[in-house]
Amino acid sequence: MPYFFCFKFATQPKNGEKVCTVKNKEGTITYFEDIPEEKFDDLLDDIEKKAKKEGKTANEYLEVIRRE
């Protein structure tokens, strides 16, 4: 499934497992941190579904939850 988000993520080892961090494309805002790599696709699906339900893009949705 393709994702059309304007953010970047980094995968790195932490405590013996790979974890992901989701930031805005400039790398100045962190939305999610230390997400286990195997759960990352589920997180993206969840963001996409919730954004669509609210009539927003994923980026708009992430900005709203960041401010909350």
PDB file of N, H, CA, C and O in Angstrom:
ATOM      1  N   MET A   1       0.846  -1.173   0.000  1.00  0.00           N
ATOM      2  CA  MET A   1       0.000   0.000   0.000  1.00  0.00           C
ATOM      3  C   MET A   1       0.891   1.235   0.000  1.00  0.00           C
ATOM      4  O   MET A   1       1.754   1.359   0.869  1.00  0.00           O
ATOM      5  N   PRO A   2       0.711   2.151  -0.946  1.00  0.00           N
ATOM      6  CA  PRO A   2       1.547   3.345  -0.986  1.00  0.00           C
ATOM      7  C   PRO A   2       1.105   4.367   0.058  1.00  0.00           C
ATOM      8  O   PRO A   2      -0.086   4.488   0.345  1.00  0.00           O
ATOM      9  N   TYR A   3       2.042   5.088   0.617  1.00  0.00           N
ATOM     10  H   TYR A   3       3.010   4.990   0.384  1.00  0.00           H
ATOM     11  CA  TYR A   3       1.740   6.130   1.585  1.00  0.00           C
ATOM     12  C   TYR A   3       2.158   7.463   0.988  1.00  0.00           C
ATOM     13  O   TYR A   3       3.226   7.581   0.386  1.00  0.00           O
ATOM     14  N   PHE A   4       1.315   8.456   1.159  1.00  0.00           N
ATOM     15  H   PHE A   4       0.448   8.360   1.647  1.00  0.00           H
ATOM     16  CA  PHE A   4       1.586   9.773   0.584  1.00  0.00           C
ATOM     17  C   PHE A   4       1.726  10.803   1.693  1.00  0.00           C
ATOM     18  O   PHE A   4       1.014  11.807   1.716  1.00  0.00           O
ATOM     19  N   PHE A   5       2.629  10.553   2.591  1.00  0.00           N
ATOM     20  H   PHE A   5       3.208   9.738   2.572  1.00  0.00           H
ATOM     21  CA  PHE A   5       2.855  11.440   3.711  1.00  0.00           C
ATOM     22  C   PHE A   5       4.088  12.284   3.437  1.00  0.00           C
ATOM     23  O   PHE A   5       5.033  11.831   2.791  1.00  0.00           O
ATOM     24  N   CYS A   6       4.070  13.492   3.926  1.00  0.00           N
ATOM     25  H   CYS A   6       3.302  13.860   4.451  1.00  0.00           H
ATOM     26  CA  CYS A   6       5.251  14.347   3.809  1.00  0.00           C
ATOM     27  C   CYS A   6       5.996  14.332   5.134  1.00  0.00           C
ATOM     28  O   CYS A   6       6.131  15.357   5.802  1.00  0.00           O
ATOM     29  N   PHE A   7       6.465  13.179   5.491  1.00  0.00           N
ATOM     30  H   PHE A   7       6.356  12.346   4.948  1.00  0.00           H
ATOM     31  CA  PHE A   7       7.292  13.069   6.671  1.00  0.00           C
ATOM     32  C   PHE A   7       8.386  12.058   6.400  1.00  0.00           C
ATOM     33  O   PHE A   7       8.361  11.352   5.392  1.00  0.00           O
ATOM     34  N   LYS A   8       9.323  11.995   7.286  1.00  0.00           N
ATOM     35  H   LYS A   8       9.344  12.568   8.105  1.00  0.00           H
ATOM     36  CA  LYS A   8      10.395  11.015   7.133  1.00  0.00           C
ATOM     37  C   LYS A   8      10.481  10.192   8.401  1.00  0.00           C
ATOM     38  O   LYS A   8      10.016  10.592   9.468  1.00  0.00           O
ATOM     39  N   PHE A   9      11.081   9.046   8.249  1.00  0.00           N
ATOM     40  H   PHE A   9      11.459   8.721   7.382  1.00  0.00           H
ATOM     41  CA  PHE A   9      11.269   8.212   9.422  1.00  0.00           C
ATOM     42  C   PHE A   9      12.661   7.625   9.393  1.00  0.00           C
ATOM     43  O   PHE A   9      13.263   7.433   8.337  1.00  0.00           O
ATOM     44  N   ALA A  10      13.147   7.351  10.572  1.00  0.00           N
ATOM     45  H   ALA A  10      12.658   7.507  11.430  1.00  0.00           H
ATOM     46  CA  ALA A  10      14.470   6.754  10.716  1.00  0.00           C
ATOM     47  C   ALA A  10      14.318   5.467  11.500  1.00  0.00           C
ATOM     48  O   ALA A  10      13.582   5.410  12.485  1.00  0.00           O
ATOM     49  N   THR A  11      15.007   4.455  11.065  1.00  0.00           N
ATOM     50  H   THR A  11      15.605   4.501  10.265  1.00  0.00           H
ATOM     51  CA  THR A  11      15.008   3.181  11.784  1.00  0.00           C
ATOM     52  C   THR A  11      16.377   2.988  12.394  1.00  0.00           C
ATOM     53  O   THR A  11      17.395   3.135  11.717  1.00  0.00           O
ATOM     54  N   GLN A  12      16.402   2.658  13.674  1.00  0.00           N
ATOM     55  H   GLN A  12      15.575   2.539  14.224  1.00  0.00           H
ATOM     56  CA  GLN A  12      17.677   2.459  14.359  1.00  0.00           C
ATOM     57  C   GLN A  12      17.511   1.397  15.429  1.00  0.00           C
ATOM     58  O   GLN A  12      16.400   1.171  15.909  1.00  0.00           O
ATOM     59  N   PRO A  13      18.590   0.746  15.807  1.00  0.00           N
ATOM     60  CA  PRO A  13      18.493  -0.259  16.870  1.00  0.00           C
ATOM     61  C   PRO A  13      18.373   0.398  18.246  1.00  0.00           C
ATOM     62  O   PRO A  13      19.015   1.410  18.525  1.00  0.00           O
ATOM     63  N   LYS A  14      17.540  -0.198  19.097  1.00  0.00           N
ATOM     64  H   LYS A  14      17.019  -1.021  18.870  1.00  0.00           H
ATOM     65  CA  LYS A  14      17.423   0.256  20.482  1.00  0.00           C
ATOM     66  C   LYS A  14      17.075  -0.962  21.315  1.00  0.00           C
ATOM     67  O   LYS A  14      16.081  -1.641  21.058  1.00  0.00           O
ATOM     68  N   ASN A  15      17.887  -1.230  22.299  1.00  0.00           N
ATOM     69  H   ASN A  15      18.694  -0.679  22.508  1.00  0.00           H
ATOM     70  CA  ASN A  15      17.694  -2.401  23.164  1.00  0.00           C
ATOM     71  C   ASN A  15      17.548  -3.691  22.365  1.00  0.00           C
ATOM     72  O   ASN A  15      16.740  -4.552  22.714  1.00  0.00           O
ATOM     73  N   GLY A  16      18.321  -3.824  21.303  1.00  0.00           N
ATOM     74  H   GLY A  16      18.977  -3.125  21.020  1.00  0.00           H
ATOM     75  CA  GLY A  16      18.344  -5.056  20.534  1.00  0.00           C
ATOM     76  C   GLY A  16      17.270  -5.195  19.474  1.00  0.00           C
ATOM     77  O   GLY A  16      17.228  -6.221  18.794  1.00  0.00           O
ATOM     78  N   GLU A  17      16.387  -4.196  19.299  1.00  0.00           N
ATOM     79  H   GLU A  17      16.421  -3.363  19.851  1.00  0.00           H
ATOM     80  CA  GLU A  17      15.386  -4.273  18.235  1.00  0.00           C
ATOM     81  C   GLU A  17      15.379  -2.962  17.447  1.00  0.00           C
ATOM     82  O   GLU A  17      15.791  -1.915  17.946  1.00  0.00           O
ATOM     83  N   LYS A  18      14.904  -3.048  16.216  1.00  0.00           N
ATOM     84  H   LYS A  18      14.570  -3.899  15.811  1.00  0.00           H
ATOM     85  CA  LYS A  18      14.830  -1.853  15.395  1.00  0.00           C
ATOM     86  C   LYS A  18      13.573  -1.078  15.739  1.00  0.00           C
ATOM     87  O   LYS A  18      12.485  -1.647  15.834  1.00  0.00           O
ATOM     88  N   VAL A  19      13.731   0.225  15.923  1.00  0.00           N
ATOM     89  H   VAL A  19      14.615   0.686  15.846  1.00  0.00           H
ATOM     90  CA  VAL A  19      12.600   1.098  16.211  1.00  0.00           C
ATOM     91  C   VAL A  19      12.589   2.240  15.202  1.00  0.00           C
ATOM     92  O   VAL A  19      13.618   2.602  14.632  1.00  0.00           O
ATOM     93  N   CYS A  20      11.397   2.796  14.997  1.00  0.00           N
ATOM     94  H   CYS A  20      10.561   2.502  15.460  1.00  0.00           H
ATOM     95  CA  CYS A  20      11.229   3.877  14.030  1.00  0.00           C
ATOM     96  C   CYS A  20      10.811   5.155  14.737  1.00  0.00           C
ATOM     97  O   CYS A  20      10.131   5.134  15.763  1.00  0.00           O
ATOM     98  N   THR A  21      11.235   6.252  14.163  1.00  0.00           N
ATOM     99  H   THR A  21      11.788   6.269  13.329  1.00  0.00           H
ATOM    100  CA  THR A  21      10.846   7.583  14.612  1.00  0.00           C
ATOM    101  C   THR A  21      10.231   8.295  13.424  1.00  0.00           C
ATOM    102  O   THR A  21      10.803   8.287  12.334  1.00  0.00           O
ATOM    103  N   VAL A  22       9.070   8.914  13.618  1.00  0.00           N
ATOM    104  H   VAL A  22       8.606   8.921  14.504  1.00  0.00           H
ATOM    105  CA  VAL A  22       8.384   9.630  12.555  1.00  0.00           C
ATOM    106  C   VAL A  22       8.484  11.117  12.837  1.00  0.00           C
ATOM    107  O   VAL A  22       8.072  11.594  13.894  1.00  0.00           O
ATOM    108  N   LYS A  23       9.042  11.847  11.870  1.00  0.00           N
ATOM    109  H   LYS A  23       9.377  11.460  11.011  1.00  0.00           H
ATOM    110  CA  LYS A  23       9.203  13.296  11.994  1.00  0.00           C
ATOM    111  C   LYS A  23       8.627  13.979  10.773  1.00  0.00           C
ATOM    112  O   LYS A  23       8.366  13.334   9.758  1.00  0.00           O
ATOM    113  N   ASN A  24       8.427  15.297  10.870  1.00  0.00           N
ATOM    114  H   ASN A  24       8.639  15.821  11.695  1.00  0.00           H
ATOM    115  CA  ASN A  24       8.028  16.030   9.677  1.00  0.00           C
ATOM    116  C   ASN A  24       9.197  16.020   8.697  1.00  0.00           C
ATOM    117  O   ASN A  24      10.326  15.699   9.069  1.00  0.00           O
ATOM    118  N   LYS A  25       8.921  16.371   7.451  1.00  0.00           N
ATOM    119  H   LYS A  25       8.004  16.632   7.149  1.00  0.00           H
ATOM    120  CA  LYS A  25       9.959  16.216   6.431  1.00  0.00           C
ATOM    121  C   LYS A  25      11.191  17.078   6.692  1.00  0.00           C
ATOM    122  O   LYS A  25      12.278  16.762   6.208  1.00  0.00           O
ATOM    123  N   GLU A  26      11.034  18.154   7.445  1.00  0.00           N
ATOM    124  H   GLU A  26      10.151  18.411   7.838  1.00  0.00           H
ATOM    125  CA  GLU A  26      12.192  18.993   7.785  1.00  0.00           C
ATOM    126  C   GLU A  26      12.986  18.412   8.954  1.00  0.00           C
ATOM    127  O   GLU A  26      14.119  18.818   9.213  1.00  0.00           O
ATOM    128  N   GLY A  27      12.376  17.457   9.653  1.00  0.00           N
ATOM    129  H   GLY A  27      11.456  17.127   9.443  1.00  0.00           H
ATOM    130  CA  GLY A  27      13.049  16.832  10.790  1.00  0.00           C
ATOM    131  C   GLY A  27      12.998  17.652  12.058  1.00  0.00           C
ATOM    132  O   GLY A  27      13.746  17.385  12.998  1.00  0.00           O
ATOM    133  N   THR A  28      12.117  18.657  12.101  1.00  0.00           N
ATOM    134  H   THR A  28      11.509  18.874  11.338  1.00  0.00           H
ATOM    135  CA  THR A  28      12.058  19.547  13.257  1.00  0.00           C
ATOM    136  C   THR A  28      10.991  19.160  14.273  1.00  0.00           C
ATOM    137  O   THR A  28      11.051  19.595  15.423  1.00  0.00           O
ATOM    138  N   ILE A  29      10.010  18.345  13.864  1.00  0.00           N
ATOM    139  H   ILE A  29       9.961  17.992  12.930  1.00  0.00           H
ATOM    140  CA  ILE A  29       8.928  17.933  14.760  1.00  0.00           C
ATOM    141  C   ILE A  29       8.886  16.412  14.791  1.00  0.00           C
ATOM    142  O   ILE A  29       8.877  15.763  13.745  1.00  0.00           O
ATOM    143  N   THR A  30       8.861  15.850  15.982  1.00  0.00           N
ATOM    144  H   THR A  30       8.869  16.377  16.832  1.00  0.00           H
ATOM    145  CA  THR A  30       8.745  14.407  16.136  1.00  0.00           C
ATOM    146  C   THR A  30       7.315  14.071  16.504  1.00  0.00           C
ATOM    147  O   THR A  30       6.795  14.543  17.515  1.00  0.00           O
ATOM    148  N   TYR A  31       6.675  13.245  15.668  1.00  0.00           N
ATOM    149  H   TYR A  31       7.097  12.862  14.846  1.00  0.00           H
ATOM    150  CA  TYR A  31       5.293  12.829  15.921  1.00  0.00           C
ATOM    151  C   TYR A  31       5.239  11.548  16.753  1.00  0.00           C
ATOM    152  O   TYR A  31       4.467  11.453  17.706  1.00  0.00           O
ATOM    153  N   PHE A  32       6.050  10.581  16.393  1.00  0.00           N
ATOM    154  H   PHE A  32       6.677  10.659  15.618  1.00  0.00           H
ATOM    155  CA  PHE A  32       6.092   9.299  17.099  1.00  0.00           C
ATOM    156  C   PHE A  32       7.549   8.888  17.214  1.00  0.00           C
ATOM    157  O   PHE A  32       8.352   9.147  16.318  1.00  0.00           O
ATOM    158  N   GLU A  33       7.883   8.248  18.321  1.00  0.00           N
ATOM    159  H   GLU A  33       7.231   8.038  19.049  1.00  0.00           H
ATOM    160  CA  GLU A  33       9.270   7.862  18.567  1.00  0.00           C
ATOM    161  C   GLU A  33       9.317   6.446  19.127  1.00  0.00           C
ATOM    162  O   GLU A  33       8.439   6.031  19.884  1.00  0.00           O
ATOM    163  N   ASP A  34      10.345   5.721  18.745  1.00  0.00           N
ATOM    164  H   ASP A  34      11.058   6.057  18.130  1.00  0.00           H
ATOM    165  CA  ASP A  34      10.602   4.371  19.244  1.00  0.00           C
ATOM    166  C   ASP A  34       9.458   3.393  18.979  1.00  0.00           C
ATOM    167  O   ASP A  34       9.095   2.603  19.851  1.00  0.00           O
ATOM    168  N   ILE A  35       8.895   3.450  17.777  1.00  0.00           N
ATOM    169  H   ILE A  35       9.189   4.092  17.069  1.00  0.00           H
ATOM    170  CA  ILE A  35       7.866   2.504  17.357  1.00  0.00           C
ATOM    171  C   ILE A  35       8.591   1.245  16.872  1.00  0.00           C
ATOM    172  O   ILE A  35       9.443   1.339  15.988  1.00  0.00           O
ATOM    173  N   PRO A  36       8.279   0.083  17.421  1.00  0.00           N
ATOM    174  CA  PRO A  36       8.930  -1.139  16.927  1.00  0.00           C
ATOM    175  C   PRO A  36       8.706  -1.292  15.424  1.00  0.00           C
ATOM    176  O   PRO A  36       7.597  -1.084  14.931  1.00  0.00           O
ATOM    177  N   GLU A  37       9.754  -1.653  14.710  1.00  0.00           N
ATOM    178  H   GLU A  37      10.655  -1.821  15.111  1.00  0.00           H
ATOM    179  CA  GLU A  37       9.703  -1.715  13.251  1.00  0.00           C
ATOM    180  C   GLU A  37       8.537  -2.566  12.749  1.00  0.00           C
ATOM    181  O   GLU A  37       7.903  -2.222  11.752  1.00  0.00           O
ATOM    182  N   GLU A  38       8.253  -3.677  13.435  1.00  0.00           N
ATOM    183  H   GLU A  38       8.768  -3.957  14.245  1.00  0.00           H
ATOM    184  CA  GLU A  38       7.191  -4.567  12.962  1.00  0.00           C
ATOM    185  C   GLU A  38       5.800  -3.960  13.151  1.00  0.00           C
ATOM    186  O   GLU A  38       4.837  -4.456  12.567  1.00  0.00           O
ATOM    187  N   LYS A  39       5.671  -2.906  13.946  1.00  0.00           N
ATOM    188  H   LYS A  39       6.453  -2.502  14.421  1.00  0.00           H
ATOM    189  CA  LYS A  39       4.382  -2.241  14.147  1.00  0.00           C
ATOM    190  C   LYS A  39       4.234  -0.968  13.322  1.00  0.00           C
ATOM    191  O   LYS A  39       3.190  -0.316  13.358  1.00  0.00           O
ATOM    192  N   PHE A  40       5.280  -0.616  12.580  1.00  0.00           N
ATOM    193  H   PHE A  40       6.128  -1.145  12.551  1.00  0.00           H
ATOM    194  CA  PHE A  40       5.293   0.654  11.859  1.00  0.00           C
ATOM    195  C   PHE A  40       4.222   0.720  10.775  1.00  0.00           C
ATOM    196  O   PHE A  40       3.535   1.735  10.657  1.00  0.00           O
ATOM    197  N   ASP A  41       4.065  -0.332   9.987  1.00  0.00           N
ATOM    198  H   ASP A  41       4.624  -1.156  10.082  1.00  0.00           H
ATOM    199  CA  ASP A  41       3.039  -0.324   8.936  1.00  0.00           C
ATOM    200  C   ASP A  41       1.644  -0.184   9.530  1.00  0.00           C
ATOM    201  O   ASP A  41       0.791   0.496   8.959  1.00  0.00           O
ATOM    202  N   ASP A  42       1.406  -0.822  10.673  1.00  0.00           N
ATOM    203  H   ASP A  42       2.099  -1.374  11.137  1.00  0.00           H
ATOM    204  CA  ASP A  42       0.110  -0.689  11.338  1.00  0.00           C
ATOM    205  C   ASP A  42      -0.131   0.751  11.774  1.00  0.00           C
ATOM    206  O   ASP A  42      -1.251   1.251  11.669  1.00  0.00           O
ATOM    207  N   LEU A  43       0.904   1.418  12.260  1.00  0.00           N
ATOM    208  H   LEU A  43       1.814   1.012  12.345  1.00  0.00           H
ATOM    209  CA  LEU A  43       0.788   2.811  12.662  1.00  0.00           C
ATOM    210  C   LEU A  43       0.414   3.674  11.460  1.00  0.00           C
ATOM    211  O   LEU A  43      -0.479   4.516  11.555  1.00  0.00           O
ATOM    212  N   LEU A  44       1.090   3.469  10.335  1.00  0.00           N
ATOM    213  H   LEU A  44       1.815   2.784  10.258  1.00  0.00           H
ATOM    214  CA  LEU A  44       0.789   4.256   9.139  1.00  0.00           C
ATOM    215  C   LEU A  44      -0.633   4.016   8.658  1.00  0.00           C
ATOM    216  O   LEU A  44      -1.323   4.955   8.261  1.00  0.00           O
ATOM    217  N   ASP A  45      -1.073   2.773   8.690  1.00  0.00           N
ATOM    218  H   ASP A  45      -0.513   2.010   9.012  1.00  0.00           H
ATOM    219  CA  ASP A  45      -2.455   2.460   8.307  1.00  0.00           C
ATOM    220  C   ASP A  45      -3.433   3.180   9.228  1.00  0.00           C
ATOM    221  O   ASP A  45      -4.426   3.744   8.770  1.00  0.00           O
ATOM    222  N   ASP A  46      -3.149   3.159  10.521  1.00  0.00           N
ATOM    223  H   ASP A  46      -2.342   2.700  10.893  1.00  0.00           H
ATOM    224  CA  ASP A  46      -4.018   3.799  11.497  1.00  0.00           C
ATOM    225  C   ASP A  46      -4.092   5.311  11.259  1.00  0.00           C
ATOM    226  O   ASP A  46      -5.178   5.891  11.302  1.00  0.00           O
ATOM    227  N   ILE A  47      -2.961   5.943  11.013  1.00  0.00           N
ATOM    228  H   ILE A  47      -2.079   5.473  10.979  1.00  0.00           H
ATOM    229  CA  ILE A  47      -2.927   7.377  10.728  1.00  0.00           C
ATOM    230  C   ILE A  47      -3.762   7.683   9.490  1.00  0.00           C
ATOM    231  O   ILE A  47      -4.566   8.615   9.485  1.00  0.00           O
ATOM    232  N   GLU A  48      -3.565   6.899   8.453  1.00  0.00           N
ATOM    233  H   GLU A  48      -2.911   6.142   8.457  1.00  0.00           H
ATOM    234  CA  GLU A  48      -4.282   7.118   7.203  1.00  0.00           C
ATOM    235  C   GLU A  48      -5.794   6.977   7.396  1.00  0.00           C
ATOM    236  O   GLU A  48      -6.556   7.803   6.895  1.00  0.00           O
ATOM    237  N   LYS A  49      -6.234   5.952   8.109  1.00  0.00           N
ATOM    238  H   LYS A  49      -5.615   5.281   8.516  1.00  0.00           H
ATOM    239  CA  LYS A  49      -7.665   5.723   8.347  1.00  0.00           C
ATOM    240  C   LYS A  49      -8.285   6.846   9.172  1.00  0.00           C
ATOM    241  O   LYS A  49      -9.361   7.343   8.840  1.00  0.00           O
ATOM    242  N   LYS A  50      -7.610   7.246  10.244  1.00  0.00           N
ATOM    243  H   LYS A  50      -6.735   6.843  10.514  1.00  0.00           H
ATOM    244  CA  LYS A  50      -8.135   8.302  11.097  1.00  0.00           C
ATOM    245  C   LYS A  50      -8.191   9.639  10.366  1.00  0.00           C
ATOM    246  O   LYS A  50      -9.152  10.393  10.522  1.00  0.00           O
ATOM    247  N   ALA A  51      -7.174   9.932   9.575  1.00  0.00           N
ATOM    248  H   ALA A  51      -6.394   9.320   9.448  1.00  0.00           H
ATOM    249  CA  ALA A  51      -7.156  11.172   8.806  1.00  0.00           C
ATOM    250  C   ALA A  51      -8.307  11.187   7.803  1.00  0.00           C
ATOM    251  O   ALA A  51      -9.020  12.184   7.684  1.00  0.00           O
ATOM    252  N   LYS A  52      -8.483  10.096   7.094  1.00  0.00           N
ATOM    253  H   LYS A  52      -7.905   9.287   7.191  1.00  0.00           H
ATOM    254  CA  LYS A  52      -9.543  10.003   6.101  1.00  0.00           C
ATOM    255  C   LYS A  52     -10.913  10.163   6.751  1.00  0.00           C
ATOM    256  O   LYS A  52     -11.791  10.835   6.209  1.00  0.00           O
ATOM    257  N   LYS A  53     -11.090   9.543   7.913  1.00  0.00           N
ATOM    258  H   LYS A  53     -10.377   8.997   8.353  1.00  0.00           H
ATOM    259  CA  LYS A  53     -12.362   9.617   8.640  1.00  0.00           C
ATOM    260  C   LYS A  53     -12.696  11.062   9.004  1.00  0.00           C
ATOM    261  O   LYS A  53     -13.866  11.446   9.023  1.00  0.00           O
ATOM    262  N   GLU A  54     -11.672  11.858   9.294  1.00  0.00           N
ATOM    263  H   GLU A  54     -10.722  11.546   9.279  1.00  0.00           H
ATOM    264  CA  GLU A  54     -11.865  13.262   9.659  1.00  0.00           C
ATOM    265  C   GLU A  54     -11.811  14.195   8.452  1.00  0.00           C
ATOM    266  O   GLU A  54     -11.915  15.412   8.603  1.00  0.00           O
ATOM    267  N   GLY A  55     -11.647  13.625   7.247  1.00  0.00           N
ATOM    268  H   GLY A  55     -11.562  12.636   7.124  1.00  0.00           H
ATOM    269  CA  GLY A  55     -11.589  14.446   6.038  1.00  0.00           C
ATOM    270  C   GLY A  55     -10.311  15.250   5.923  1.00  0.00           C
ATOM    271  O   GLY A  55     -10.302  16.328   5.328  1.00  0.00           O
ATOM    272  N   LYS A  56      -9.242  14.739   6.483  1.00  0.00           N
ATOM    273  H   LYS A  56      -9.249  13.863   6.966  1.00  0.00           H
ATOM    274  CA  LYS A  56      -7.949  15.424   6.470  1.00  0.00           C
ATOM    275  C   LYS A  56      -6.905  14.584   5.747  1.00  0.00           C
ATOM    276  O   LYS A  56      -7.084  13.385   5.532  1.00  0.00           O
ATOM    277  N   THR A  57      -5.821  15.238   5.382  1.00  0.00           N
ATOM    278  H   THR A  57      -5.675  16.211   5.557  1.00  0.00           H
ATOM    279  CA  THR A  57      -4.665  14.489   4.899  1.00  0.00           C
ATOM    280  C   THR A  57      -3.935  13.945   6.120  1.00  0.00           C
ATOM    281  O   THR A  57      -4.187  14.377   7.245  1.00  0.00           O
ATOM    282  N   ALA A  58      -3.053  13.020   5.899  1.00  0.00           N
ATOM    283  H   ALA A  58      -2.849  12.669   4.985  1.00  0.00           H
ATOM    284  CA  ALA A  58      -2.270  12.481   7.014  1.00  0.00           C
ATOM    285  C   ALA A  58      -1.463  13.586   7.691  1.00  0.00           C
ATOM    286  O   ALA A  58      -1.356  13.620   8.917  1.00  0.00           O
ATOM    287  N   ASN A  59      -0.902  14.480   6.898  1.00  0.00           N
ATOM    288  H   ASN A  59      -0.989  14.452   5.902  1.00  0.00           H
ATOM    289  CA  ASN A  59      -0.119  15.582   7.474  1.00  0.00           C
ATOM    290  C   ASN A  59      -0.986  16.481   8.346  1.00  0.00           C
ATOM    291  O   ASN A  59      -0.576  16.870   9.440  1.00  0.00           O
ATOM    292  N   GLU A  60      -2.183  16.812   7.865  1.00  0.00           N
ATOM    293  H   GLU A  60      -2.516  16.496   6.977  1.00  0.00           H
ATOM    294  CA  GLU A  60      -3.090  17.643   8.657  1.00  0.00           C
ATOM    295  C   GLU A  60      -3.463  16.938   9.958  1.00  0.00           C
ATOM    296  O   GLU A  60      -3.489  17.553  11.025  1.00  0.00           O
ATOM    297  N   TYR A  61      -3.748  15.662   9.858  1.00  0.00           N
ATOM    298  H   TYR A  61      -3.727  15.162   8.992  1.00  0.00           H
ATOM    299  CA  TYR A  61      -4.107  14.878  11.042  1.00  0.00           C
ATOM    300  C   TYR A  61      -2.958  14.863  12.056  1.00  0.00           C
ATOM    301  O   TYR A  61      -3.181  15.051  13.252  1.00  0.00           O
ATOM    302  N   LEU A  62      -1.750  14.642  11.586  1.00  0.00           N
ATOM    303  H   LEU A  62      -1.569  14.488  10.615  1.00  0.00           H
ATOM    304  CA  LEU A  62      -0.596  14.622  12.490  1.00  0.00           C
ATOM    305  C   LEU A  62      -0.403  15.969  13.180  1.00  0.00           C
ATOM    306  O   LEU A  62      -0.049  16.019  14.357  1.00  0.00           O
ATOM    307  N   GLU A  63      -0.633  17.047  12.461  1.00  0.00           N
ATOM    308  H   GLU A  63      -0.921  17.007  11.504  1.00  0.00           H
ATOM    309  CA  GLU A  63      -0.499  18.380  13.072  1.00  0.00           C
ATOM    310  C   GLU A  63      -1.551  18.576  14.154  1.00  0.00           C
ATOM    311  O   GLU A  63      -1.255  19.149  15.202  1.00  0.00           O
ATOM    312  N   VAL A  64      -2.774  18.109  13.918  1.00  0.00           N
ATOM    313  H   VAL A  64      -3.014  17.644  13.067  1.00  0.00           H
ATOM    314  CA  VAL A  64      -3.840  18.251  14.916  1.00  0.00           C
ATOM    315  C   VAL A  64      -3.494  17.463  16.172  1.00  0.00           C
ATOM    316  O   VAL A  64      -3.595  17.994  17.277  1.00  0.00           O
ATOM    317  N   ILE A  65      -3.087  16.207  16.022  1.00  0.00           N
ATOM    318  H   ILE A  65      -3.005  15.776  15.124  1.00  0.00           H
ATOM    319  CA  ILE A  65      -2.795  15.426  17.232  1.00  0.00           C
ATOM    320  C   ILE A  65      -1.538  15.923  17.927  1.00  0.00           C
ATOM    321  O   ILE A  65      -1.407  15.777  19.143  1.00  0.00           O
ATOM    322  N   ARG A  66      -0.624  16.500  17.187  1.00  0.00           N
ATOM    323  H   ARG A  66      -0.730  16.619  16.200  1.00  0.00           H
ATOM    324  CA  ARG A  66       0.578  17.065  17.820  1.00  0.00           C
ATOM    325  C   ARG A  66       0.199  18.231  18.721  1.00  0.00           C
ATOM    326  O   ARG A  66       0.734  18.367  19.821  1.00  0.00           O
ATOM    327  N   ARG A  67      -0.717  19.067  18.263  1.00  0.00           N
ATOM    328  H   ARG A  67      -1.152  18.956  17.369  1.00  0.00           H
ATOM    329  CA  ARG A  67      -1.128  20.232  19.039  1.00  0.00           C
ATOM    330  C   ARG A  67      -1.958  19.845  20.251  1.00  0.00           C
ATOM    331  O   ARG A  67      -1.974  20.568  21.247  1.00  0.00           O
ATOM    332  N   GLU A  68      -2.651  18.709  20.177  1.00  0.00           N
ATOM    333  H   GLU A  68      -2.638  18.122  19.368  1.00  0.00           H
ATOM    334  CA  GLU A  68      -3.455  18.255  21.307  1.00  0.00           C
ATOM    335  C   GLU A  68      -2.541  17.692  22.351  1.00  0.00           C
ATOM    336  O   GLU A  68      -3.003  17.246  23.401  1.00  0.00           O
TER     337      GLU A  68
END
